[in-house]
């Protein structure tokens, strides 16, 4: 996709976002009350496993760093530090994701045992977890399999290709980290009550334009939608048609995640719309930074 096409699509997305946020300013609560279904399998599934893009980007980036350390020539100390650091980041992020998935599925299991709707999982304070031993062995098995698979795949590339992928991985990781920090910061500042946290009269509902301060509530913006929209970043690791497929998949997946969060009662429409667009803006900025400072050929084409 050319730079001019990207700018055109970005402008169209901005207009759509503004229109939806205006609608949400007046109809957030009504929309939520209309579509909420705590029994939704669609909403529960996306809630439980849907945040994988933000974790997997770190996992892949760490694996690329490990491969580069094997192939590069130079300081043994640097090779060791880069490789071990990449492996550590990869393993740690996989563990973070598995902890989240385990917690959600245990919440679903608990809801079923207590004859409650399956989607009633606390998004902010989920505390259910497997035993340390069981969780450790599940993580270790998956981590070993992923590492062997990634190293086998990446090992077929030339050093020049791995070096390019490492630069992409650095910018991709920065994109994920920055989007996480911005999203979390806004959540705390806005202090908005989630749909499932509303009282019986719904008198504690607040418009998305209202900044409540630090209240412990974190509905605005949606963290799941932010994590899902980062699937767009996967397109950076590929070229040609494969890149376009991942790019489109990221947009579709982010939109589906946003819908699932409204259906399951974890967020209002404004939460997911704002999160989707904000994450897209951050992705756009870091992609342009990559073109400007790490891809000279692309930088010339943009001028």
C-alpha positions in Angstrom: 0.0 0.0 0.0 1.4 3.3 -1.1 2.0 6.2 1.3 -0.7 8.3 -0.3 -3.2 5.4 0.1 -2.2 5.1 3.8 -2.9 8.8 4.4 -6.3 8.6 2.6 -7.3 5.5 4.6 -6.1 7.2 7.8 -8.3 10.3 7.1 -11.3 8.2 6.4 -10.8 6.2 9.6 -10.5 9.5 11.6 -13.9 10.7 10.2 -15.6 7.4 11.0 -14.1 7.4 14.5 -15.4 11.0 15.2 -18.9 10.1 14.0 -19.1 7.0 16.1 -17.8 8.9 19.2 -20.4 11.6 18.7 -23.1 8.9 18.5 -21.6 7.2 21.6 -21.7 10.5 23.5 -25.5 10.3 23.4 -26.2 6.6 23.0 -23.5 4.7 24.9 -25.7 3.4 27.7 -28.6 2.5 25.4 -26.4 0.6 23.0 -24.8 -1.3 25.8 -28.1 -2.2 27.4 -29.4 -3.4 24.0 -26.5 -5.7 23.0 -25.1 -7.1 26.3 -25.2 -10.9 26.6 -23.1 -12.3 29.4 -23.8 -15.8 28.0 -22.1 -15.0 24.7 -19.6 -17.6 23.6 -18.2 -15.1 21.1 -17.6 -12.5 23.8 -16.2 -15.0 26.3 -13.8 -16.5 23.8 -12.4 -13.2 22.7 -12.2 -12.1 26.3 -10.2 -15.2 27.3 -7.7 -15.6 24.5 -8.0 -12.5 22.3 -5.1 -10.4 23.6 -2.4 -12.6 22.0 -1.1 -10.1 19.4 0.6 -7.8 21.9 2.3 -10.7 23.6 3.2 -12.6 20.5 4.9 -9.5 19.0 7.3 -9.5 22.0 7.7 -13.3 21.7 8.6 -13.1 18.0 10.9 -10.1 18.5 12.8 -12.0 21.2 13.2 -15.0 19.0 14.5 -12.8 16.2 17.1 -11.3 18.6 18.2 -14.8 19.5 18.6 -15.8 15.9 20.6 -12.7 15.1 22.9 -13.4 18.0 23.6 -16.9 16.4 24.3 -15.5 13.0 26.2 -12.3 13.6 29.9 -11.8 13.8 31.5 -9.8 16.6 31.8 -9.5 20.3 31.0 -12.8 22.1 29.8 -10.8 25.1 27.3 -8.9 23.0 26.1 -12.0 21.2 25.5 -13.7 24.6 23.7 -10.7 26.1 21.5 -10.1 23.0 20.6 -13.8 22.7 19.9 -14.4 26.4 17.9 -11.1 26.6 15.8 -12.0 23.5 15.1 -15.5 25.0 14.2 -14.0 28.3 11.8 -11.4 26.8 10.2 -14.1 24.7 9.7 -16.5 27.6 8.5 -13.8 30.0 5.8 -12.4 27.6 4.6 -15.9 26.8 4.2 -16.5 30.5 2.3 -13.3 31.0 -0.1 -14.3 28.2 -0.6 -17.8 29.6 -1.3 -16.4 33.1 -4.0 -14.2 31.6 -5.6 -17.0 29.6 -5.5 -19.4 32.6 -7.1 -16.8 34.8 -10.0 -16.2 32.4 -10.7 -19.8 31.8 -10.7 -20.6 35.5 -13.2 -17.7 35.9 -15.4 -19.3 33.2 -15.2 -22.7 34.9 -16.1 -21.1 38.2 -19.1 -19.3 36.6 -20.3 -22.6 35.2 -20.0 -24.3 38.6 -22.0 -21.5 40.2 -24.6 -21.5 37.4 -23.6 -17.9 36.4 -23.3 -16.5 32.9 -19.9 -17.7 31.4 -18.8 -14.2 30.4 -18.8 -12.7 34.0 -15.0 -12.5 34.4 -13.6 -9.5 36.2 -11.4 -7.7 33.7 -9.5 -5.6 36.2 -8.9 -7.9 39.2 -9.0 -11.4 37.9 -7.1 -13.5 40.6 -7.8 -17.1 39.7 -4.7 -19.1 38.8 -3.4 -22.6 38.3 -1.0 -24.1 40.8 2.6 -22.9 40.4 3.9 -26.3 39.3 1.2 -26.9 36.7 1.4 -23.4 35.3 5.2 -23.7 35.1 5.2 -26.9 33.2 2.5 -25.7 30.7 4.6 -22.6 30.0 7.8 -24.5 29.7 6.4 -27.0 27.2 4.8 -24.4 25.0 7.9 -22.2 25.2 10.3 -25.0 24.1 8.0 -25.9 21.2 7.7 -22.2 20.1 11.5 -21.6 20.4 12.4 -24.7 18.4 9.8 -23.8 15.7 10.8 -20.2 15.4 14.5 -20.9 15.4 14.1 -23.6 12.7 12.1 -21.2 10.6 14.3 -18.1 11.1 17.4 -20.2 10.7 16.8 -20.5 7.0 17.1 -16.7 6.4 20.3 -15.0 5.5 22.0 -12.6 8.0 20.9 -9.6 6.0 17.2 -10.6 6.3 17.5 -11.3 10.0 19.1 -7.9 10.5 16.1 -6.2 8.7 13.7 -8.3 10.8 15.5 -7.2 14.0 15.0 -3.6 13.1 11.3 -4.3 12.5 11.1 -6.1 15.8 12.6 -3.2 17.7 10.1 -0.7 16.2 7.2 -3.3 16.6 8.1 -3.8 20.3 8.3 0.0 20.9 4.9 0.3 19.3 3.4 -2.3 21.6 5.0 -0.9 24.7 4.0 2.7 24.0 0.4 1.7 23.2 0.2 -0.2 26.4 1.5 2.7 28.5 -0.9 5.2 26.9 -3.9 2.9 27.2 -3.2 2.1 30.8 -2.6 5.7 31.7 -5.9 6.8 30.2 -7.7 4.0 31.9 -6.5 5.2 35.3 -7.2 8.9 34.6 -10.7 8.4 33.2 -11.8 6.1 36.0 -14.9 5.0 34.1 -17.2 2.3 35.4 -17.6 -0.7 33.1 -21.1 -1.8 32.0 -21.1 -4.8 34.3 -20.1 -2.5 37.2 -23.2 -0.3 36.9 -25.5 -0.2 39.9 -29.2 -1.3 39.5 -30.3 2.2 38.6 -27.2 2.8 36.4 -26.8 6.2 38.1 -23.0 5.7 38.2 -22.8 5.7 34.4 -20.6 8.5 33.0 -20.3 9.9 29.5 -17.0 9.1 27.8 -16.2 12.8 27.8 -16.2 12.8 31.6 -12.8 12.4 33.3 -13.5 10.9 36.7 -9.9 10.7 38.0 -8.4 7.6 39.7 -11.3 5.6 41.0 -10.1 2.0 40.4 -12.5 1.6 37.5 -10.9 1.2 34.0 -13.5 1.0 31.3 -12.1 3.8 29.0 -10.4 3.0 26.7 -10.5 -0.8 26.0 -7.3 -2.7 26.7 -8.5 -5.8 24.8 -9.3 -3.8 21.7 -5.9 -2.1 21.9 -4.1 -5.5 22.2 -6.2 -7.0 19.3 -5.6 -4.0 17.0 -1.9 -4.6 17.3 -2.3 -7.6 15.0 -1.8 -4.9 12.3 1.9 -4.8 13.4 2.4 -8.4 12.3 2.2 -7.1 8.7 5.5 -5.3 9.2 7.4 -8.7 9.3 6.2 -9.6 5.8 6.2 -8.2 2.3 3.8 -8.3 -0.7 0.5 -10.0 -0.5 1.2 -11.6 2.8 1.8 -8.2 4.4 -1.6 -7.0 3.0 -3.3 -10.1 4.4 -2.0 -9.5 7.9 -2.8 -5.8 7.7 -6.4 -6.4 6.7 -6.6 -9.2 9.3 -5.5 -6.8 12.0 -8.2 -4.3 11.2 -10.9 -7.0 11.1 -9.7 -8.6 14.3 -9.5 -5.3 16.1 -13.1 -4.5 15.1 -14.3 -8.0 16.1 -12.6 -7.6 19.5 -14.3 -4.3 20.0 -17.7 -5.7 19.2 -17.1 -8.7 21.5 -16.2 -6.4 24.4 -19.5 -4.5 24.1 -21.5 -7.7 23.8 -19.9 -9.2 26.9 -20.5 -6.1 28.9 -16.9 -5.2 29.6 -16.9 -1.9 27.7 -19.1 0.7 26.1 -19.0 1.5 22.4 -16.9 4.6 23.0 -14.3 2.6 24.9 -13.6 0.3 22.0 -13.9 2.9 19.2 -11.5 5.3 20.9 -9.1 2.5 21.7 -9.1 1.1 18.1 -8.4 4.5 16.6 -5.8 5.5 19.2 -3.9 2.3 18.7 -4.1 2.8 14.9 -2.6 6.3 15.3 0.3 4.9 17.4 0.9 2.1 14.9 0.9 4.7 12.1 3.4 7.0 13.9 5.9 4.2 14.6 5.6 2.8 11.1 6.5 6.2 9.7 9.4 6.5 12.1 10.6 3.1 10.9 10.4 4.3 7.2 12.2 7.5 8.0 15.1 6.2 10.1 15.4 2.5 9.4 14.3 1.9 5.8 16.2 4.3 3.4 14.5 2.9 0.3 11.0 3.4 1.6 11.9 6.8 3.0 12.9 8.0 -0.5 9.7 6.7 -2.0 7.7 8.7 0.5 9.4 12.0 -0.4 
